[in-house]
Amino acid sequence: MANDPIDGHRPCPFLNTPQAAHYLGLTARHLERLRTHGRGPTFRRHCRYVVYHIDDLDAWSHAHRSGDHADG
């Protein structure tokens, strides 16, 4: 297929905490605090590692964007 990477591997859709924080425009510490308080994006534990799926980051970001008011 034309969209397949040259090495035959698909790009990984998971980001670690610093990568996910950068993707969202946050600091890693802020993202960790959100996770601790249950207010951050959905995350997964792969063994001892916390990872975020890009689709979950996008969904969380979309749900928390400013300017979305139902005032009509």
C-alpha positions in Angstrom: 0.0 0.0 0.0 1.1 3.5 -0.7 0.5 4.7 2.9 2.6 1.9 4.6 5.8 3.1 6.2 9.0 2.0 4.5 10.1 -0.2 7.4 6.7 -2.0 7.4 5.8 -0.9 11.0 2.8 1.1 11.8 3.3 4.3 13.8 2.6 3.7 17.5 -0.6 5.5 18.6 0.5 5.6 22.2 2.4 8.5 23.9 4.1 8.5 27.2 3.3 11.3 29.7 5.8 13.9 28.5 4.8 13.3 24.9 1.1 13.4 25.7 1.6 16.6 27.7 3.5 18.2 24.8 0.7 17.1 22.4 -1.9 18.8 24.5 0.2 21.9 25.3 0.5 21.1 29.0 3.4 20.4 31.3 4.0 16.8 32.2 3.5 17.7 35.8 0.1 19.2 35.1 -1.0 16.2 33.1 0.1 14.0 36.1 -1.9 16.1 38.5 -5.0 15.8 36.2 -4.5 12.0 36.1 -4.2 11.8 39.9 -7.4 13.7 40.4 -9.3 11.8 37.7 -9.8 14.9 35.5 -7.4 14.1 32.7 -7.6 12.1 29.5 -8.1 8.4 29.6 -4.9 6.6 30.1 -3.7 3.0 30.1 -1.1 1.1 32.1 1.1 -1.1 30.1 3.0 -2.9 32.8 4.4 -0.1 34.9 4.2 2.5 32.1 1.3 5.0 31.8 0.5 5.7 28.1 -2.2 7.8 26.3 -3.8 6.9 23.0 -3.8 9.8 20.6 -7.6 9.3 20.0 -8.2 9.7 23.8 -6.1 12.8 23.9 -8.1 14.3 21.0 -11.4 13.4 22.6 -10.4 14.9 25.9 -9.1 18.1 24.3 -12.3 18.4 22.2 -14.5 18.0 25.3 -12.5 20.7 27.2 -12.0 23.3 24.5 -12.9 26.8 25.5 -15.7 28.7 23.8 -18.1 25.7 23.9 -21.1 27.3 25.6 -24.7 26.0 25.4 -26.0 29.5 25.9 -27.1 29.6 22.3 
